[in-house]
Amino acid sequence: MSLAEITAPTLGFGGDHDLAYPAALFRATADGAAYGRLALYPGRGHGGALADRRFPRDALAHLSPPGRRGSRDRRRPES
């Protein structure tokens, strides 16, 4: 299966100082999924994204149905 075949709204998250997974890999993964989004937290390392104060808000916004308070529009812009 390729990333392009993933049609479920997908949230990737990580830190831009992760030594195990570079930021470019996070970006490529989010960009490759049909409805991918990325929450990349500056200054965070591996596992540090979960400790970031923005993570709960971003995760809940991703899980909220579109149009509900706290949700984000998950549609990809037209190319």
Backbone torsions as a table, in degrees:
resi	resn	phi	psi	omega
1	MET	NA	136.9	176.9
2	SER	-98.3	163.0	178.1
3	LEU	-58.7	-36.8	-178.7
4	ALA	-61.8	-22.5	179.1
5	GLU	-80.6	-10.0	178.5
6	ILE	-81.2	110.2	-176.5
7	THR	-105.6	-6.9	176.4
8	ALA	-74.3	143.1	174.9
9	PRO	-55.9	128.0	-172.2
10	THR	-125.8	129.9	176.3
11	LEU	-112.0	118.6	172.0
12	GLY	-100.4	142.2	178.4
13	PHE	-143.8	150.7	179.7
14	GLY	-178.9	-178.5	177.9
15	GLY	-108.0	150.0	-178.7
16	ASP	-80.5	-0.3	174.7
17	HIS	-114.5	26.3	179.4
18	ASP	-75.1	121.0	-179.6
19	LEU	-79.0	-22.0	-179.0
20	ALA	-84.9	-37.0	-177.0
21	TYR	-131.1	111.8	-178.4
22	PRO	-69.4	154.2	-179.8
23	ALA	-55.4	-35.3	179.8
24	ALA	-61.3	-35.3	178.3
25	LEU	-68.7	-41.3	175.8
26	PHE	-59.7	-45.1	-179.2
27	ARG	-63.3	-45.8	-179.3
28	ALA	-63.0	-37.9	179.1
29	THR	-65.9	-48.5	179.9
30	ALA	-64.2	-40.3	179.8
31	ASP	-69.2	-28.3	-177.1
32	GLY	-78.1	-25.8	178.9
33	ALA	-80.2	144.0	-175.6
34	ALA	-55.5	-40.9	-179.6
35	TYR	-124.6	46.7	-177.2
36	GLY	-83.9	143.8	174.1
37	ARG	-132.8	156.2	-179.7
38	LEU	-128.9	132.1	169.6
39	ALA	-112.6	101.3	-178.5
40	LEU	-109.1	119.3	-173.5
41	TYR	-99.4	117.8	-179.2
42	PRO	-62.6	139.4	175.9
43	GLY	79.0	1.0	-178.5
44	ARG	-99.2	143.1	177.0
45	GLY	-102.1	-163.2	-178.7
46	HIS	-63.0	121.2	-177.9
47	GLY	86.5	-17.7	-178.6
48	GLY	-70.6	-21.7	179.8
49	ALA	-62.7	-36.9	179.3
50	LEU	-66.3	-25.3	179.7
51	ALA	-88.2	-9.9	-179.0
52	ASP	-68.7	137.3	-176.9
53	ARG	-64.3	-20.5	179.5
54	ARG	-82.9	-18.0	-175.6
55	PHE	-57.9	-50.1	-179.3
56	PRO	-58.3	-41.4	179.3
57	ARG	-62.5	-45.8	-178.9
58	ASP	-65.4	-40.8	179.5
59	ALA	-65.9	-44.5	179.1
60	LEU	-66.1	-38.3	177.4
61	ALA	-62.9	-38.6	179.6
62	HIS	-66.6	-36.5	-176.4
63	LEU	-84.3	-15.4	-179.4
64	SER	-75.1	141.5	176.7
65	PRO	-62.0	146.3	177.1
66	PRO	-55.2	141.0	179.6
67	GLY	89.9	-12.5	178.1
68	ARG	-88.9	153.1	179.3
69	ARG	-57.5	131.8	179.8
70	GLY	91.0	-9.7	-179.0
71	SER	-83.5	160.1	173.7
72	ARG	-120.9	145.2	178.3
73	ASP	-65.3	122.2	-175.1
74	ARG	-95.7	1.0	-179.4
75	ARG	-71.8	141.6	175.1
76	ARG	-76.8	140.6	175.5
77	PRO	-66.8	149.2	177.7
78	GLU	-66.5	140.7	179.2
79	SER	-85.7	NA	NA
